[in-house]
Each structure stands twice: as C-alpha cells, then as structure tokens.
C-alpha cells in the first residue's frame, strides 16, 4: 500500500564539488532508498517543494528524479506523484567486498557455500600470472541480500591463503578474511558484461532463463605484484546495479 505522506529525505549538497548538483541529489536519495531510511511505497517529496527546500532549480531536481526513475528506484504515478519502488543493490565499482558493501547499505547479506576445494584451473592460474598447473583454492558461493538471491561467486586464490573455514566464508567477506592473511592494498582489474544465464545459473539464482545476468571478471594483485584473487561473479540483473562516477580533469 502506498503512503500518502511525502517522504522528506535530508540532503546535504556541496556546491564547491565538481560533481553535478543533480547527481549529488540523486546519490543521496539513492542512499536513503538502498539504506532503508526511505521505504518502498513511500511518496517522494514533490519537485517544487524539494527545489525550494534545497535551493535548486526545478530542472536540476527533475533531472535527479528522472535519473532514479531510469534506475528503477522511483516510479511516477500520473495524478498521484512519485513513489519509491524497490531497494535494488547499487554498487560503485570498487576494490571492496560485496559483503561489506551490503552491510554498509543496511542490507542483510547471507551466504550459502556451493563448493570449497583445492585443485587446478588453468584459466584462473594464468589470470593470476601463475603457472597453468598451479594448485589453487576454489570457492563457489551463493550470496543473498535480505534473503533474496543476488549472485553466484566463483573465486580462485593461491593456496598460501589456506586453510579458510566454511564458517568464515559464511559470516564474513572474502577480503576481510584475506586481510587476516596480510593482504592490504590491492590493485584490481575488472571486466563487466551481460548475457543470458545458463540453466544451472537460472536455477540457483531462482530466475527465468530469459532474464539477463551481469557478469563480472576480477583479478586482484598486491602492489608488489603478488597474486591475490581471480573471480567470476554472476549477478541477477533485476536486483543489482553498478554505479560509475567519471570526472574529467
């Protein structure tokens, strides 16, 4: 049921920042939605009131609202207003752990272990700049956000990071575990694409085989060149989004 009271979301704008005001506004509204301080079904403060409250032009506010409508977080109802529709996982491209990102957004992450073994994977070994027959720790996990399937995570690690307990893999993010093994700053190369899911992926993620998935390939090294991790993650596209902020120097 939709609320008839407008949700007034606190916003703090930095007018000296090179980040456009509409995007600052959109990001803070997005954070309120994904963080849970604004709920699905809430009526968003109207553009006129918001522009007056924040000292912004109506086109700036309208552009921010349109941006969130395009992201699927808001929906316009003719004659009624603009409402919050969902709490999709929005994630900036970063070197952090998905587990920590979800926790920081106020989401409830949980994990199911689908596989945990040691063996050879030439593709992963070569990505880590190791010999193709190098033994690696192989992890396969299913990550949930608020009890809803989100991503299948395949990770390969050098054996020097073992042993890793299943309890740690369920209760913590992988980079938090690696920190215990002395991994500090890392350098990451990440590739993002989209495709249709395999039969196995659609069954695990509980989606139809017609819903595209977002795939992320990730290779991480320590600044000195030591291999840390190779990963292939598959996200359901209806519950996940990757945000990019680009600045021109």
N, C-alpha and C positions, 0 to 999 in steps of 0.2 A: 504494500500500500504506500502511495507517495505522500510525503509530508506537504502541508500547505504553508508551513512557516519557512521563510527563506533562511538558508544557511549562510551566516556571515563569517567568512574564513579570514583570520588575521593574516595580513600580508605586510612584509617589510621590503621596500624597494630601495635599491642602491642606484641613485641617478648618476653617480660617477663611474659606474661599471660599464665596460664595453659591451656587456650582454644586453641586448634589446629589452626594453621595459615589458613588452608583451610576453617575451619568453620568461623573464623573471616571474611575472604574474602567473603564467601558465605552469611553471615548475612548482611554485608554492601551492597552487590549487591542486596540482597533481599529487604533491607530497601529502596534502591533507586527505585526499581520497585514498591513496595507497596506504597511508599510515593509519587510517581508521578513524581520524577525528571528524571526518565527514562520511556519511554512510550512504549506501545505495538507496535510492528513492528520495533523498533529500532534494529540496528545491534550492537551486543556487541563486544567490543574490542577483537581482536584475542588473543589466548593463548600466542603466542610468544611475542607480544608487551606488554601484561599485565604482564607476568613474568619478563621481562626486566625492566619495569617501577616500579614494586613493589619490585624487588629484591627477587623474589620467584622462586623456581624450577618449571619447566613446569608440572611435575606430581601434585604438590600442586594446581596449578591453574586449571589443568584439573579436579582434584577431586572436587574442588569447583563448577566448571561449571556443572559437571555431577550431583552433588547434586541438583542444581537448575533445571536441566533438569528433574530429577526424581520427583521434586516437581511440575512440570507442569508450571514453570515460564519461562523457556527457551526452545527453540526447535532448533535442529541442522538441517540445510538445506545443503545437500551434494553439494559441489562446490560453495556455497554462504556464509556460515558462521553460526553463532549462533544468534538467534533473540529472543527478549522478546515477550512472547505470551499473558500474561494476568496480571491483578492486583488482584490476589486472596487475600482474607483476611488471613494473617498469624498472629497467636496469640500465645504468650507464655502462658503457664499455670501460672496464677497469681491470685491475690485477687482483681484485679481492675475491673472496669466496662467496658463492651463491648463498650458502647457509647464513653467513654473516649479513649479507645484503638483505635477505628476507627478514632476519631478526631485527635489523635496523629500521626496516619499513613497518615494524609492528606486526608482521605476518608470523604465522606459526609453522616453521619448517619441520618436516619429519622425513625419515629416510628408511627405505627397505633395501637390504643388500640382496642383489641378484647373482653376484658372483665375486669371489675373492680367492685368487690363486697366484701361483708363480709359474711363469712359462716364457716362451719365446714368441715375439710378434715382430717380424722384420720391419713392417711399416712403422710401428711406433719407435723401434730402436733407431732406425735411420733418421726419423724426425728429431730424435734426441741426440743425433750425431754420435751414436754408438755403433759398434759392430752389429750387423744384422742378426747374429745368433746370440746376442747378449740376453741373459735372463732378466725379466722384468716382473715387478708386482703388477698384476692385472686386477682392476676393480670395476665392477658393474653395479650401479646403484640406481634406484628409482627415488627421485626427490619429489615430495609433496609440499604444497603451500596451502595452509589452512585445510588440510585433509583432502585436497584435490590434486590429482596427478599433474606434475609440471614438466619434468624432464627425466630422460634416461641418460645417465652419465657413465661413460667408459673412460677410465683413467689408467695410464701406464706409468710406473715410477721405477727408478733404479732400485735395486734390492738393498742398497745401503740405508734406505728409509724403513726397512722392516725390522722386526715384525710390527704390524699395525693391527690392533684389536678390532673386532667387529663392533664392540661397544663404543669405541671412539668414533668409528665411521658412522654410527647411528646418531650419536649425541653431539658431534662436532663437525665443523667444516674441515675440508681436507687441508687447507693452507694453515689452519690453526694447529693441526696435527704435525704438519711439516715444520712449523716453527719450533716445535719441541725437538726436532732433529737438527736445529741450527740453521734452517733456511730463513734468511732475512729478506732483503730486497731482491726482486726478480725482474727479469726482462721477458716480456711476453709478445709472441706473435700470434694473432688471432684472425681467423677467416670465418665469415658468416655467409650462409646461403640458405636456400629454401628448396624443398622438394616434397613429393608425396611420401607418406610413411610406408614402410614395409608392413606386411601382415603382422609380424611379431611386434613391431613398434605400435601399431594401432591397437593391438590387444593390450599391451602393457600400459599405454597411456589412456586407454579407455576412450578412444576417438574413432571416428569413421575413417576409412582409407581414402576418403575424398578431402579430408581436412589437411592442408599443407602443414609441414613441420619446419621449424627453424633449426638449422644445423650449425654448430659452432665447433671448429677445429682450433686447438690451442696448444702451443708449445711454449714451455717456460724454462728459462735458464737463470742461474745466478750471474751477477755482473761479471764474475771472473770466467764464466763460460761453462761451469759445471751444470750438467743436465738436471732438471728438476721434475718435469712432468710433461706428458703428451696426453691430450684429452680429445675425445669426440663426444659432444653432447647433442641430444635431440630434444627440442622443446616443442610442446604443443602451441600452435600459433594463436589460439584463441585465449591464451592465458599468460602470454609473455610478450614483452616488447623491449627492444634495445634502443636506448637513447644516445644520441651523439650531439655534442656541442662543439662546433667548429668556430675558431676565431682566426681572423685574417690579421697578420702582423703588418 
